[in-house]
Amino acid sequence: MLAPGGNMDRVLRQQLLATYFNLATHRINAGTSISSRTANRLGLGTVQAAALYAIDTLALPVTSANRPRYTDATSVLDEINTGKSEIY
């Protein structure tokens, strides 16, 4: 899973794993509020909502119809993991 390159589902899994590590180390918690253009458009207001959105996305096949959802889920988790979207 941690090999570079990979396809959309692999990258999303990596971001979700990074989110889990950030939760485990208490850098963030599930109730941490988030705000970004993508998160707001998707109606995701917390880290928990973003993680659940990513989990639901991973249950979908990677097809051209689902690619935008994979991109959005990956972007939201990346913003969380890099500290760009948390509201304290």
PDB file of N, CA, C and O in Angstrom:
ATOM      1  N   MET A   1       0.807  -1.186   0.000  1.00  0.00           N
ATOM      2  CA  MET A   1       0.000   0.000   0.000  1.00  0.00           C
ATOM      3  C   MET A   1       0.856   1.258   0.000  1.00  0.00           C
ATOM      4  O   MET A   1       0.448   2.275  -0.561  1.00  0.00           O
ATOM      5  N   LEU A   2       2.010   1.214   0.604  1.00  0.00           N
ATOM      6  CA  LEU A   2       2.825   2.420   0.713  1.00  0.00           C
ATOM      7  C   LEU A   2       3.788   2.617  -0.451  1.00  0.00           C
ATOM      8  O   LEU A   2       4.585   3.555  -0.437  1.00  0.00           O
ATOM      9  N   ALA A   3       3.727   1.751  -1.454  1.00  0.00           N
ATOM     10  CA  ALA A   3       4.584   1.913  -2.619  1.00  0.00           C
ATOM     11  C   ALA A   3       4.164   3.157  -3.394  1.00  0.00           C
ATOM     12  O   ALA A   3       2.971   3.413  -3.550  1.00  0.00           O
ATOM     13  N   PRO A   4       5.139   3.937  -3.883  1.00  0.00           N
ATOM     14  CA  PRO A   4       4.777   5.141  -4.635  1.00  0.00           C
ATOM     15  C   PRO A   4       4.127   4.778  -5.968  1.00  0.00           C
ATOM     16  O   PRO A   4       4.224   3.643  -6.435  1.00  0.00           O
ATOM     17  N   GLY A   5       3.474   5.749  -6.561  1.00  0.00           N
ATOM     18  CA  GLY A   5       2.798   5.514  -7.841  1.00  0.00           C
ATOM     19  C   GLY A   5       1.344   5.229  -7.590  1.00  0.00           C
ATOM     20  O   GLY A   5       0.588   6.123  -7.208  1.00  0.00           O
ATOM     21  N   GLY A   6       0.949   4.019  -7.795  1.00  0.00           N
ATOM     22  CA  GLY A   6      -0.387   3.577  -7.435  1.00  0.00           C
ATOM     23  C   GLY A   6      -1.513   4.276  -8.164  1.00  0.00           C
ATOM     24  O   GLY A   6      -1.325   5.295  -8.829  1.00  0.00           O
ATOM     25  N   ASN A   7      -2.683   3.696  -8.014  1.00  0.00           N
ATOM     26  CA  ASN A   7      -3.856   4.271  -8.641  1.00  0.00           C
ATOM     27  C   ASN A   7      -4.702   5.015  -7.604  1.00  0.00           C
ATOM     28  O   ASN A   7      -4.289   5.178  -6.455  1.00  0.00           O
ATOM     29  N   MET A   8      -5.857   5.453  -8.012  1.00  0.00           N
ATOM     30  CA  MET A   8      -6.664   6.339  -7.167  1.00  0.00           C
ATOM     31  C   MET A   8      -7.070   5.705  -5.841  1.00  0.00           C
ATOM     32  O   MET A   8      -7.031   6.365  -4.803  1.00  0.00           O
ATOM     33  N   ASP A   9      -7.450   4.459  -5.865  1.00  0.00           N
ATOM     34  CA  ASP A   9      -7.862   3.828  -4.603  1.00  0.00           C
ATOM     35  C   ASP A   9      -6.676   3.639  -3.670  1.00  0.00           C
ATOM     36  O   ASP A   9      -6.830   3.733  -2.452  1.00  0.00           O
ATOM     37  N   ARG A  10      -5.521   3.379  -4.206  1.00  0.00           N
ATOM     38  CA  ARG A  10      -4.326   3.232  -3.378  1.00  0.00           C
ATOM     39  C   ARG A  10      -3.960   4.554  -2.713  1.00  0.00           C
ATOM     40  O   ARG A  10      -3.626   4.588  -1.528  1.00  0.00           O
ATOM     41  N   VAL A  11      -4.021   5.623  -3.466  1.00  0.00           N
ATOM     42  CA  VAL A  11      -3.693   6.944  -2.913  1.00  0.00           C
ATOM     43  C   VAL A  11      -4.700   7.321  -1.828  1.00  0.00           C
ATOM     44  O   VAL A  11      -4.317   7.858  -0.788  1.00  0.00           O
ATOM     45  N   LEU A  12      -5.976   7.045  -2.062  1.00  0.00           N
ATOM     46  CA  LEU A  12      -6.988   7.348  -1.053  1.00  0.00           C
ATOM     47  C   LEU A  12      -6.755   6.505   0.198  1.00  0.00           C
ATOM     48  O   LEU A  12      -6.903   7.009   1.311  1.00  0.00           O
ATOM     49  N   ARG A  13      -6.396   5.243   0.039  1.00  0.00           N
ATOM     50  CA  ARG A  13      -6.085   4.403   1.203  1.00  0.00           C
ATOM     51  C   ARG A  13      -4.905   4.966   1.986  1.00  0.00           C
ATOM     52  O   ARG A  13      -4.912   4.944   3.217  1.00  0.00           O
ATOM     53  N   GLN A  14      -3.894   5.470   1.285  1.00  0.00           N
ATOM     54  CA  GLN A  14      -2.740   6.064   1.954  1.00  0.00           C
ATOM     55  C   GLN A  14      -3.154   7.288   2.758  1.00  0.00           C
ATOM     56  O   GLN A  14      -2.707   7.464   3.891  1.00  0.00           O
ATOM     57  N   GLN A  15      -3.997   8.129   2.188  1.00  0.00           N
ATOM     58  CA  GLN A  15      -4.456   9.321   2.905  1.00  0.00           C
ATOM     59  C   GLN A  15      -5.308   8.935   4.113  1.00  0.00           C
ATOM     60  O   GLN A  15      -5.214   9.563   5.168  1.00  0.00           O
ATOM     61  N   LEU A  16      -6.138   7.901   3.959  1.00  0.00           N
ATOM     62  CA  LEU A  16      -6.967   7.453   5.079  1.00  0.00           C
ATOM     63  C   LEU A  16      -6.086   6.878   6.184  1.00  0.00           C
ATOM     64  O   LEU A  16      -6.337   7.121   7.365  1.00  0.00           O
ATOM     65  N   LEU A  17      -5.068   6.126   5.816  1.00  0.00           N
ATOM     66  CA  LEU A  17      -4.133   5.591   6.802  1.00  0.00           C
ATOM     67  C   LEU A  17      -3.418   6.725   7.538  1.00  0.00           C
ATOM     68  O   LEU A  17      -3.249   6.667   8.756  1.00  0.00           O
ATOM     69  N   ALA A  18      -3.006   7.741   6.809  1.00  0.00           N
ATOM     70  CA  ALA A  18      -2.359   8.899   7.435  1.00  0.00           C
ATOM     71  C   ALA A  18      -3.321   9.590   8.402  1.00  0.00           C
ATOM     72  O   ALA A  18      -2.910  10.044   9.470  1.00  0.00           O
ATOM     73  N   THR A  19      -4.584   9.669   8.034  1.00  0.00           N
ATOM     74  CA  THR A  19      -5.580  10.262   8.925  1.00  0.00           C
ATOM     75  C   THR A  19      -5.709   9.433  10.192  1.00  0.00           C
ATOM     76  O   THR A  19      -5.782   9.983  11.291  1.00  0.00           O
ATOM     77  N   TYR A  20      -5.738   8.112  10.046  1.00  0.00           N
ATOM     78  CA  TYR A  20      -5.803   7.229  11.222  1.00  0.00           C
ATOM     79  C   TYR A  20      -4.585   7.432  12.123  1.00  0.00           C
ATOM     80  O   TYR A  20      -4.721   7.455  13.347  1.00  0.00           O
ATOM     81  N   PHE A  21      -3.400   7.578  11.535  1.00  0.00           N
ATOM     82  CA  PHE A  21      -2.197   7.832  12.338  1.00  0.00           C
ATOM     83  C   PHE A  21      -2.320   9.165  13.076  1.00  0.00           C
ATOM     84  O   PHE A  21      -1.952   9.262  14.246  1.00  0.00           O
ATOM     85  N   ASN A  22      -2.832  10.184  12.401  1.00  0.00           N
ATOM     86  CA  ASN A  22      -3.015  11.487  13.045  1.00  0.00           C
ATOM     87  C   ASN A  22      -4.039  11.408  14.169  1.00  0.00           C
ATOM     88  O   ASN A  22      -3.889  12.080  15.189  1.00  0.00           O
ATOM     89  N   LEU A  23      -5.069  10.604  13.997  1.00  0.00           N
ATOM     90  CA  LEU A  23      -6.036  10.385  15.075  1.00  0.00           C
ATOM     91  C   LEU A  23      -5.390   9.627  16.233  1.00  0.00           C
ATOM     92  O   LEU A  23      -5.605   9.961  17.398  1.00  0.00           O
ATOM     93  N   ALA A  24      -4.602   8.610  15.908  1.00  0.00           N
ATOM     94  CA  ALA A  24      -3.965   7.783  16.943  1.00  0.00           C
ATOM     95  C   ALA A  24      -2.961   8.573  17.780  1.00  0.00           C
ATOM     96  O   ALA A  24      -2.798   8.315  18.972  1.00  0.00           O
ATOM     97  N   THR A  25      -2.297   9.524  17.155  1.00  0.00           N
ATOM     98  CA  THR A  25      -1.302  10.320  17.879  1.00  0.00           C
ATOM     99  C   THR A  25      -1.913  11.583  18.483  1.00  0.00           C
ATOM    100  O   THR A  25      -1.202  12.412  19.052  1.00  0.00           O
ATOM    101  N   HIS A  26      -3.208  11.724  18.359  1.00  0.00           N
ATOM    102  CA  HIS A  26      -3.960  12.846  18.929  1.00  0.00           C
ATOM    103  C   HIS A  26      -3.576  14.199  18.345  1.00  0.00           C
ATOM    104  O   HIS A  26      -3.777  15.230  18.988  1.00  0.00           O
ATOM    105  N   ARG A  27      -3.031  14.207  17.142  1.00  0.00           N
ATOM    106  CA  ARG A  27      -2.797  15.483  16.457  1.00  0.00           C
ATOM    107  C   ARG A  27      -4.141  16.111  16.116  1.00  0.00           C
ATOM    108  O   ARG A  27      -4.297  17.332  16.146  1.00  0.00           O
ATOM    109  N   ILE A  28      -5.102  15.265  15.792  1.00  0.00           N
ATOM    110  CA  ILE A  28      -6.476  15.680  15.541  1.00  0.00           C
ATOM    111  C   ILE A  28      -7.387  14.690  16.254  1.00  0.00           C
ATOM    112  O   ILE A  28      -6.934  13.639  16.709  1.00  0.00           O
ATOM    113  N   ASN A  29      -8.655  15.021  16.350  1.00  0.00           N
ATOM    114  CA  ASN A  29      -9.610  14.032  16.833  1.00  0.00           C
ATOM    115  C   ASN A  29     -10.768  13.976  15.854  1.00  0.00           C
ATOM    116  O   ASN A  29     -10.889  14.834  14.979  1.00  0.00           O
ATOM    117  N   ALA A  30     -11.609  12.983  15.996  1.00  0.00           N
ATOM    118  CA  ALA A  30     -12.696  12.774  15.038  1.00  0.00           C
ATOM    119  C   ALA A  30     -13.645  13.960  14.984  1.00  0.00           C
ATOM    120  O   ALA A  30     -14.241  14.223  13.939  1.00  0.00           O
ATOM    121  N   GLY A  31     -13.794  14.668  16.073  1.00  0.00           N
ATOM    122  CA  GLY A  31     -14.692  15.807  16.121  1.00  0.00           C
ATOM    123  C   GLY A  31     -14.078  17.124  15.691  1.00  0.00           C
ATOM    124  O   GLY A  31     -14.746  18.158  15.722  1.00  0.00           O
ATOM    125  N   THR A  32     -12.803  17.102  15.287  1.00  0.00           N
ATOM    126  CA  THR A  32     -12.152  18.333  14.835  1.00  0.00           C
ATOM    127  C   THR A  32     -12.895  18.898  13.632  1.00  0.00           C
ATOM    128  O   THR A  32     -13.119  18.195  12.647  1.00  0.00           O
ATOM    129  N   SER A  33     -13.270  20.149  13.713  1.00  0.00           N
ATOM    130  CA  SER A  33     -13.977  20.808  12.613  1.00  0.00           C
ATOM    131  C   SER A  33     -13.016  21.083  11.470  1.00  0.00           C
ATOM    132  O   SER A  33     -11.847  21.406  11.685  1.00  0.00           O
ATOM    133  N   ILE A  34     -13.525  20.949  10.252  1.00  0.00           N
ATOM    134  CA  ILE A  34     -12.730  21.243   9.060  1.00  0.00           C
ATOM    135  C   ILE A  34     -13.504  22.203   8.169  1.00  0.00           C
ATOM    136  O   ILE A  34     -14.734  22.256   8.203  1.00  0.00           O
ATOM    137  N   SER A  35     -12.769  22.949   7.383  1.00  0.00           N
ATOM    138  CA  SER A  35     -13.380  23.856   6.418  1.00  0.00           C
ATOM    139  C   SER A  35     -12.404  24.075   5.274  1.00  0.00           C
ATOM    140  O   SER A  35     -11.272  24.515   5.474  1.00  0.00           O
ATOM    141  N   SER A  36     -12.860  23.765   4.094  1.00  0.00           N
ATOM    142  CA  SER A  36     -12.116  24.044   2.871  1.00  0.00           C
ATOM    143  C   SER A  36     -13.146  24.099   1.753  1.00  0.00           C
ATOM    144  O   SER A  36     -14.304  23.733   1.952  1.00  0.00           O
ATOM    145  N   ARG A  37     -12.740  24.539   0.615  1.00  0.00           N
ATOM    146  CA  ARG A  37     -13.674  24.622  -0.510  1.00  0.00           C
ATOM    147  C   ARG A  37     -14.290  23.257  -0.807  1.00  0.00           C
ATOM    148  O   ARG A  37     -15.505  23.146  -0.972  1.00  0.00           O
ATOM    149  N   THR A  38     -13.461  22.226  -0.876  1.00  0.00           N
ATOM    150  CA  THR A  38     -13.961  20.886  -1.197  1.00  0.00           C
ATOM    151  C   THR A  38     -14.807  20.323  -0.066  1.00  0.00           C
ATOM    152  O   THR A  38     -15.891  19.792  -0.308  1.00  0.00           O
ATOM    153  N   ALA A  39     -14.323  20.434   1.165  1.00  0.00           N
ATOM    154  CA  ALA A  39     -15.074  19.902   2.306  1.00  0.00           C
ATOM    155  C   ALA A  39     -16.430  20.581   2.420  1.00  0.00           C
ATOM    156  O   ALA A  39     -17.436  19.916   2.670  1.00  0.00           O
ATOM    157  N   ASN A  40     -16.471  21.873   2.244  1.00  0.00           N
ATOM    158  CA  ASN A  40     -17.734  22.603   2.334  1.00  0.00           C
ATOM    159  C   ASN A  40     -18.693  22.200   1.212  1.00  0.00           C
ATOM    160  O   ASN A  40     -19.893  22.055   1.440  1.00  0.00           O
ATOM    161  N   ARG A  41     -18.163  22.022   0.007  1.00  0.00           N
ATOM    162  CA  ARG A  41     -19.003  21.612  -1.122  1.00  0.00           C
ATOM    163  C   ARG A  41     -19.625  20.247  -0.878  1.00  0.00           C
ATOM    164  O   ARG A  41     -20.764  19.993  -1.270  1.00  0.00           O
ATOM    165  N   LEU A  42     -18.858  19.361  -0.220  1.00  0.00           N
ATOM    166  CA  LEU A  42     -19.339  18.003   0.057  1.00  0.00           C
ATOM    167  C   LEU A  42     -20.160  17.923   1.342  1.00  0.00           C
ATOM    168  O   LEU A  42     -20.738  16.878   1.642  1.00  0.00           O
ATOM    169  N   GLY A  43     -20.216  19.002   2.093  1.00  0.00           N
ATOM    170  CA  GLY A  43     -20.962  19.009   3.346  1.00  0.00           C
ATOM    171  C   GLY A  43     -20.256  18.269   4.464  1.00  0.00           C
ATOM    172  O   GLY A  43     -20.905  17.746   5.369  1.00  0.00           O
ATOM    173  N   LEU A  44     -18.923  18.218   4.412  1.00  0.00           N
ATOM    174  CA  LEU A  44     -18.126  17.528   5.427  1.00  0.00           C
ATOM    175  C   LEU A  44     -17.616  18.550   6.426  1.00  0.00           C
ATOM    176  O   LEU A  44     -16.803  19.407   6.079  1.00  0.00           O
ATOM    177  N   GLY A  45     -18.086  18.468   7.662  1.00  0.00           N
ATOM    178  CA  GLY A  45     -17.725  19.464   8.658  1.00  0.00           C
ATOM    179  C   GLY A  45     -16.743  19.003   9.707  1.00  0.00           C
ATOM    180  O   GLY A  45     -16.236  19.819  10.476  1.00  0.00           O
ATOM    181  N   THR A  46     -16.457  17.688   9.757  1.00  0.00           N
ATOM    182  CA  THR A  46     -15.526  17.152  10.759  1.00  0.00           C
ATOM    183  C   THR A  46     -14.603  16.129  10.123  1.00  0.00           C
ATOM    184  O   THR A  46     -14.834  15.650   9.013  1.00  0.00           O
ATOM    185  N   VAL A  47     -13.559  15.814  10.855  1.00  0.00           N
ATOM    186  CA  VAL A  47     -12.636  14.765  10.403  1.00  0.00           C
ATOM    187  C   VAL A  47     -13.384  13.433  10.280  1.00  0.00           C
ATOM    188  O   VAL A  47     -13.154  12.671   9.341  1.00  0.00           O
ATOM    189  N   GLN A  48     -14.274  13.162  11.227  1.00  0.00           N
ATOM    190  CA  GLN A  48     -15.047  11.922  11.171  1.00  0.00           C
ATOM    191  C   GLN A  48     -15.868  11.843   9.879  1.00  0.00           C
ATOM    192  O   GLN A  48     -15.880  10.803   9.221  1.00  0.00           O
ATOM    193  N   ALA A  49     -16.539  12.909   9.519  1.00  0.00           N
ATOM    194  CA  ALA A  49     -17.347  12.917   8.297  1.00  0.00           C
ATOM    195  C   ALA A  49     -16.476  12.684   7.066  1.00  0.00           C
ATOM    196  O   ALA A  49     -16.870  11.967   6.147  1.00  0.00           O
ATOM    197  N   ALA A  50     -15.294  13.291   7.053  1.00  0.00           N
ATOM    198  CA  ALA A  50     -14.385  13.110   5.926  1.00  0.00           C
ATOM    199  C   ALA A  50     -13.884  11.671   5.840  1.00  0.00           C
ATOM    200  O   ALA A  50     -13.802  11.108   4.748  1.00  0.00           O
ATOM    201  N   ALA A  51     -13.551  11.075   6.980  1.00  0.00           N
ATOM    202  CA  ALA A  51     -13.083   9.686   6.984  1.00  0.00           C
ATOM    203  C   ALA A  51     -14.192   8.738   6.524  1.00  0.00           C
ATOM    204  O   ALA A  51     -13.939   7.812   5.753  1.00  0.00           O
ATOM    205  N   LEU A  52     -15.406   8.965   6.991  1.00  0.00           N
ATOM    206  CA  LEU A  52     -16.528   8.119   6.570  1.00  0.00           C
ATOM    207  C   LEU A  52     -16.807   8.277   5.077  1.00  0.00           C
ATOM    208  O   LEU A  52     -17.139   7.304   4.400  1.00  0.00           O
ATOM    209  N   TYR A  53     -16.675   9.480   4.572  1.00  0.00           N
ATOM    210  CA  TYR A  53     -16.834   9.726   3.133  1.00  0.00           C
ATOM    211  C   TYR A  53     -15.779   8.946   2.348  1.00  0.00           C
ATOM    212  O   TYR A  53     -16.080   8.353   1.312  1.00  0.00           O
ATOM    213  N   ALA A  54     -14.555   8.952   2.843  1.00  0.00           N
ATOM    214  CA  ALA A  54     -13.475   8.211   2.178  1.00  0.00           C
ATOM    215  C   ALA A  54     -13.743   6.706   2.217  1.00  0.00           C
ATOM    216  O   ALA A  54     -13.542   6.015   1.218  1.00  0.00           O
ATOM    217  N   ILE A  55     -14.193   6.199   3.355  1.00  0.00           N
ATOM    218  CA  ILE A  55     -14.499   4.776   3.477  1.00  0.00           C
ATOM    219  C   ILE A  55     -15.604   4.390   2.495  1.00  0.00           C
ATOM    220  O   ILE A  55     -15.508   3.368   1.815  1.00  0.00           O
ATOM    221  N   ASP A  56     -16.653   5.214   2.424  1.00  0.00           N
ATOM    222  CA  ASP A  56     -17.741   4.953   1.479  1.00  0.00           C
ATOM    223  C   ASP A  56     -17.245   5.003   0.037  1.00  0.00           C
ATOM    224  O   ASP A  56     -17.689   4.225  -0.808  1.00  0.00           O
ATOM    225  N   THR A  57     -16.328   5.917  -0.235  1.00  0.00           N
ATOM    226  CA  THR A  57     -15.774   6.037  -1.578  1.00  0.00           C
ATOM    227  C   THR A  57     -14.977   4.794  -1.945  1.00  0.00           C
ATOM    228  O   THR A  57     -15.071   4.309  -3.073  1.00  0.00           O
ATOM    229  N   LEU A  58     -14.196   4.275  -1.010  1.00  0.00           N
ATOM    230  CA  LEU A  58     -13.396   3.084  -1.286  1.00  0.00           C
ATOM    231  C   LEU A  58     -14.253   1.851  -1.570  1.00  0.00           C
ATOM    232  O   LEU A  58     -13.766   0.883  -2.154  1.00  0.00           O
ATOM    233  N   ALA A  59     -15.509   1.876  -1.168  1.00  0.00           N
ATOM    234  CA  ALA A  59     -16.416   0.762  -1.459  1.00  0.00           C
ATOM    235  C   ALA A  59     -16.882   0.788  -2.911  1.00  0.00           C
ATOM    236  O   ALA A  59     -17.459  -0.184  -3.397  1.00  0.00           O
ATOM    237  N   LEU A  60     -16.634   1.894  -3.602  1.00  0.00           N
ATOM    238  CA  LEU A  60     -17.042   2.034  -5.001  1.00  0.00           C
ATOM    239  C   LEU A  60     -15.908   1.632  -5.927  1.00  0.00           C
ATOM    240  O   LEU A  60     -14.739   1.822  -5.589  1.00  0.00           O
ATOM    241  N   PRO A  61     -16.230   1.083  -7.081  1.00  0.00           N
ATOM    242  CA  PRO A  61     -15.164   0.765  -8.042  1.00  0.00           C
ATOM    243  C   PRO A  61     -14.569   2.048  -8.614  1.00  0.00           C
ATOM    244  O   PRO A  61     -15.243   3.074  -8.697  1.00  0.00           O
ATOM    245  N   VAL A  62     -13.309   1.978  -9.002  1.00  0.00           N
ATOM    246  CA  VAL A  62     -12.670   3.129  -9.635  1.00  0.00           C
ATOM    247  C   VAL A  62     -13.055   3.106 -11.110  1.00  0.00           C
ATOM    248  O   VAL A  62     -12.460   2.391 -11.917  1.00  0.00           O
ATOM    249  N   THR A  63     -14.045   3.892 -11.434  1.00  0.00           N
ATOM    250  CA  THR A  63     -14.507   4.023 -12.818  1.00  0.00           C
ATOM    251  C   THR A  63     -14.497   5.505 -13.169  1.00  0.00           C
ATOM    252  O   THR A  63     -14.302   6.357 -12.302  1.00  0.00           O
ATOM    253  N   SER A  64     -14.705   5.798 -14.429  1.00  0.00           N
ATOM    254  CA  SER A  64     -14.711   7.204 -14.829  1.00  0.00           C
ATOM    255  C   SER A  64     -15.828   7.969 -14.121  1.00  0.00           C
ATOM    256  O   SER A  64     -15.681   9.164 -13.866  1.00  0.00           O
ATOM    257  N   ALA A  65     -16.927   7.314 -13.804  1.00  0.00           N
ATOM    258  CA  ALA A  65     -18.022   7.974 -13.102  1.00  0.00           C
ATOM    259  C   ALA A  65     -17.663   8.295 -11.653  1.00  0.00           C
ATOM    260  O   ALA A  65     -18.163   9.271 -11.094  1.00  0.00           O
ATOM    261  N   ASN A  66     -16.800   7.483 -11.042  1.00  0.00           N
ATOM    262  CA  ASN A  66     -16.441   7.671  -9.634  1.00  0.00           C
ATOM    263  C   ASN A  66     -15.132   8.418  -9.425  1.00  0.00           C
ATOM    264  O   ASN A  66     -14.793   8.753  -8.290  1.00  0.00           O
ATOM    265  N   ARG A  67     -14.401   8.682 -10.477  1.00  0.00           N
ATOM    266  CA  ARG A  67     -13.105   9.357 -10.336  1.00  0.00           C
ATOM    267  C   ARG A  67     -13.208  10.711  -9.635  1.00  0.00           C
ATOM    268  O   ARG A  67     -12.365  11.012  -8.789  1.00  0.00           O
ATOM    269  N   PRO A  68     -14.212  11.543  -9.953  1.00  0.00           N
ATOM    270  CA  PRO A  68     -14.307  12.825  -9.228  1.00  0.00           C
ATOM    271  C   PRO A  68     -14.497  12.625  -7.725  1.00  0.00           C
ATOM    272  O   PRO A  68     -13.949  13.386  -6.927  1.00  0.00           O
ATOM    273  N   ARG A  69     -15.261  11.618  -7.336  1.00  0.00           N
ATOM    274  CA  ARG A  69     -15.470  11.356  -5.909  1.00  0.00           C
ATOM    275  C   ARG A  69     -14.155  10.928  -5.262  1.00  0.00           C
ATOM    276  O   ARG A  69     -13.836  11.377  -4.161  1.00  0.00           O
ATOM    277  N   TYR A  70     -13.386  10.063  -5.933  1.00  0.00           N
ATOM    278  CA  TYR A  70     -12.077   9.657  -5.396  1.00  0.00           C
ATOM    279  C   TYR A  70     -11.166  10.867  -5.245  1.00  0.00           C
ATOM    280  O   TYR A  70     -10.468  11.003  -4.240  1.00  0.00           O
ATOM    281  N   THR A  71     -11.172  11.744  -6.240  1.00  0.00           N
ATOM    282  CA  THR A  71     -10.342  12.942  -6.186  1.00  0.00           C
ATOM    283  C   THR A  71     -10.751  13.833  -5.018  1.00  0.00           C
ATOM    284  O   THR A  71      -9.898  14.328  -4.280  1.00  0.00           O
ATOM    285  N   ASP A  72     -12.055  14.035  -4.852  1.00  0.00           N
ATOM    286  CA  ASP A  72     -12.545  14.872  -3.746  1.00  0.00           C
ATOM    287  C   ASP A  72     -12.180  14.273  -2.395  1.00  0.00           C
ATOM    288  O   ASP A  72     -11.702  14.987  -1.513  1.00  0.00           O
ATOM    289  N   ALA A  73     -12.397  12.978  -2.221  1.00  0.00           N
ATOM    290  CA  ALA A  73     -12.101  12.330  -0.938  1.00  0.00           C
ATOM    291  C   ALA A  73     -10.606  12.417  -0.624  1.00  0.00           C
ATOM    292  O   ALA A  73     -10.221  12.684   0.515  1.00  0.00           O
ATOM    293  N   THR A  74      -9.778  12.194  -1.623  1.00  0.00           N
ATOM    294  CA  THR A  74      -8.334  12.278  -1.431  1.00  0.00           C
ATOM    295  C   THR A  74      -7.919  13.703  -1.077  1.00  0.00           C
ATOM    296  O   THR A  74      -7.086  13.905  -0.193  1.00  0.00           O
ATOM    297  N   SER A  75      -8.491  14.686  -1.757  1.00  0.00           N
ATOM    298  CA  SER A  75      -8.151  16.086  -1.492  1.00  0.00           C
ATOM    299  C   SER A  75      -8.520  16.495  -0.076  1.00  0.00           C
ATOM    300  O   SER A  75      -7.735  17.151   0.609  1.00  0.00           O
ATOM    301  N   VAL A  76      -9.712  16.110   0.365  1.00  0.00           N
ATOM    302  CA  VAL A  76     -10.152  16.481   1.717  1.00  0.00           C
ATOM    303  C   VAL A  76      -9.232  15.864   2.767  1.00  0.00           C
ATOM    304  O   VAL A  76      -8.830  16.543   3.711  1.00  0.00           O
ATOM    305  N   LEU A  77      -8.895  14.586   2.612  1.00  0.00           N
ATOM    306  CA  LEU A  77      -8.006  13.953   3.589  1.00  0.00           C
ATOM    307  C   LEU A  77      -6.611  14.552   3.533  1.00  0.00           C
ATOM    308  O   LEU A  77      -5.962  14.700   4.568  1.00  0.00           O
ATOM    309  N   ASP A  78      -6.142  14.895   2.351  1.00  0.00           N
ATOM    310  CA  ASP A  78      -4.826  15.533   2.232  1.00  0.00           C
ATOM    311  C   ASP A  78      -4.822  16.877   2.955  1.00  0.00           C
ATOM    312  O   ASP A  78      -3.850  17.215   3.631  1.00  0.00           O
ATOM    313  N   GLU A  79      -5.891  17.636   2.819  1.00  0.00           N
ATOM    314  CA  GLU A  79      -5.984  18.919   3.517  1.00  0.00           C
ATOM    315  C   GLU A  79      -5.978  18.723   5.036  1.00  0.00           C
ATOM    316  O   GLU A  79      -5.383  19.512   5.770  1.00  0.00           O
ATOM    317  N   ILE A  80      -6.640  17.672   5.493  1.00  0.00           N
ATOM    318  CA  ILE A  80      -6.637  17.368   6.930  1.00  0.00           C
ATOM    319  C   ILE A  80      -5.237  16.976   7.380  1.00  0.00           C
ATOM    320  O   ILE A  80      -4.744  17.483   8.388  1.00  0.00           O
ATOM    321  N   ASN A  81      -4.601  16.087   6.648  1.00  0.00           N
ATOM    322  CA  ASN A  81      -3.300  15.552   7.050  1.00  0.00           C
ATOM    323  C   ASN A  81      -2.183  16.576   6.982  1.00  0.00           C
ATOM    324  O   ASN A  81      -1.168  16.436   7.664  1.00  0.00           O
ATOM    325  N   THR A  82      -2.357  17.591   6.174  1.00  0.00           N
ATOM    326  CA  THR A  82      -1.338  18.639   6.079  1.00  0.00           C
ATOM    327  C   THR A  82      -1.697  19.869   6.908  1.00  0.00           C
ATOM    328  O   THR A  82      -0.986  20.872   6.878  1.00  0.00           O
ATOM    329  N   GLY A  83      -2.798  19.787   7.643  1.00  0.00           N
ATOM    330  CA  GLY A  83      -3.178  20.876   8.541  1.00  0.00           C
ATOM    331  C   GLY A  83      -3.763  22.092   7.860  1.00  0.00           C
ATOM    332  O   GLY A  83      -3.746  23.183   8.431  1.00  0.00           O
ATOM    333  N   LYS A  84      -4.282  21.933   6.652  1.00  0.00           N
ATOM    334  CA  LYS A  84      -4.795  23.082   5.912  1.00  0.00           C
ATOM    335  C   LYS A  84      -6.275  23.348   6.152  1.00  0.00           C
ATOM    336  O   LYS A  84      -6.760  24.428   5.817  1.00  0.00           O
ATOM    337  N   SER A  85      -7.002  22.396   6.722  1.00  0.00           N
ATOM    338  CA  SER A  85      -8.447  22.597   6.799  1.00  0.00           C
ATOM    339  C   SER A  85      -9.023  22.567   8.225  1.00  0.00           C
ATOM    340  O   SER A  85     -10.207  22.845   8.416  1.00  0.00           O
ATOM    341  N   GLU A  86      -8.212  22.238   9.203  1.00  0.00           N
ATOM    342  CA  GLU A  86      -8.742  22.159  10.564  1.00  0.00           C
ATOM    343  C   GLU A  86      -9.070  23.553  11.085  1.00  0.00           C
ATOM    344  O   GLU A  86      -8.377  24.526  10.787  1.00  0.00           O
ATOM    345  N   ILE A  87     -10.140  23.626  11.868  1.00  0.00           N
ATOM    346  CA  ILE A  87     -10.551  24.872  12.522  1.00  0.00           C
ATOM    347  C   ILE A  87     -10.427  24.659  14.022  1.00  0.00           C
ATOM    348  O   ILE A  87     -11.058  23.761  14.579  1.00  0.00           O
ATOM    349  N   TYR A  88      -9.619  25.478  14.672  1.00  0.00           N
ATOM    350  CA  TYR A  88      -9.446  25.360  16.127  1.00  0.00           C
ATOM    351  C   TYR A  88      -9.982  26.585  16.810  1.00  0.00           C
ATOM    352  O   TYR A  88      -9.930  26.681  18.036  1.00  0.00           O
TER     353      TYR A  88
END
